């Protein structure tokens, strides 16, 4: 077998994801979405063979917090072929409301062939590491031990492996730290314990000479997360020339880097993109503008140190998901430019974008209560949209603005027919992305309706529903009433329906305090509100905005605006406008 195939992780690692106890996907990496396709955007249940599903459910229920268990089941990918896959699962939390599991999926058929080759390749790496003068260190949060080691040919030689507290105490007691470096040494140990995402300390000490002679050494480390609750500190220890007291760096490379995120800086990523496009490549090049949502608010609320951590973590996610398919740079306070090359089609591109978005969304969920860090992205594509960098950048900028206006935490791929051409100045440098003079048509619609009501002109309900439906580009609208929730008003596509599913607690508890619920994709209800999922699917309602009409204690009716046989993510502003309009309608009807 070809050596490159054997050592390529993609030939056995299907992907990694976080799911809840209803089998709904919370986040996943690019390879996970590439293998399973759209079937796992909301739930992995439909990918599991029906004969294996009960066993897998029981398997998840048996996992205790912190425990890692393995299970083999048949799952189908985008090619609809069932294969035996190995699932390595860890319970992240055990809240009563919803459990979350991190799952690593591997192809069993390929794993056995790789074992020998991996051992051979590891031996090669150890030989290479033995040529490096730097030492390696790692800290385990499970054992609380710090381990310092080096490689001698194929052997790993452990120099130190002891409890961090004890190592720190003995180093100070045995005077292995020069007095002027004591403060730095203690700060180093504190940063390791806390899992600071990146640190660097220069010390004068005899730690590595067994107390014989002092030398200048440099500790450089990072904290990496294998999943939201499993982390490890790793780094290198370098001996420093005592006369220079500094490592020599390639200034050309360092000048191109953003020091905080270790991505390219704005000048370097722009130069890279311009150079790529100037070569007129015969493949797609995607420009992705990514912004961390509400980044300035994050900084003002939680401080600059935490916002730095958000930037570094987001950059790490971007680098991980791009792999060797692209490169990224930081171009503004919370903004990044990604250049992705040779995506085969839009589905391939969406897999990368979805992985970045979902992993960012879940990266900090366990850090601060009620904190959710999200990102928005705008994408343009060479040569589909343009072959000019400035034009592509403006198009991506426009798509980013649309993503933010629609409620953030999403990506928008620029389409000139759907989004319109970018309005710009004669020099092709200024893009007019928002027309403030245009006004808000939805606010005007609400104003017109309230003016009519104020003048005593009560509208026909069906006509009013249709006016709202057309304004928001919806396919149908219904008002239901009574114990069977039968149709009393209807416009648009479809026949009279019933909505008895509204009485199921699993579904009606999903409505917010304003009695409103926006369903972006009906598949998100599978395993969570199965009766509503079955009814809406049968009615071909794939997306809906719904409003409960109550008397304070009982459900009297339901207003439903729907997308038929299509999905569309609801914009936050549209949800707010529809909530107001539904309150007006419910006041007119007055059940």
Secondary structure, 3 states (H helix, E strand, C coil): CCHHHHHCHHHCEEEEEEEECCCEEEEECHHHHHHHHHHHCCECHHHECHHHHHHHHHHHHCCCECCEEEEEEEEECCCCCEEEEEEEEEEEECCCCCCEEEEEEEEHHHHHHHHHHHHHHHHHHHHHHCCCCCEEEEEECCCCEEEEEEEECCEEEEEEEEEHHHHHHHHHHCCCECHHHHHHHHHHHHHHHHCCCEEEEEEEECHHHCCCCCEEEEEEEEEEEEECCEEEEEEEEEEECCCCCCCCCCHHHHCCECCCCCCECHHHHHHHHHHHHHCCCCCCEEEEEEEECCHHHHHHHHCHHHHHHHHHHHHHHHHHHHHHHEEEEECCCCEEEEEEECCCCHHHHHHHHHHHHHHHHHCCCCCCCCCCCCEEEEEEEECCCCCCHHHHHHHHHHHHHHHHHCCCCCEEECCHHHHCCCEECCCCCCEECCCHHHCCHHHHHHHHHHHHHHCCCCCCHHHHHHHHHHHCCCCEEEEEECCCCEEEEEEECCCCCECHHHHCHHHHCCCCCCCEEEECCHHHHCCCCHHHHHHHHHCCEEEEEEEEEECCCCEEEEEEEEEECCCCCCCHHHHHHHHHHHHHHHHHHCC
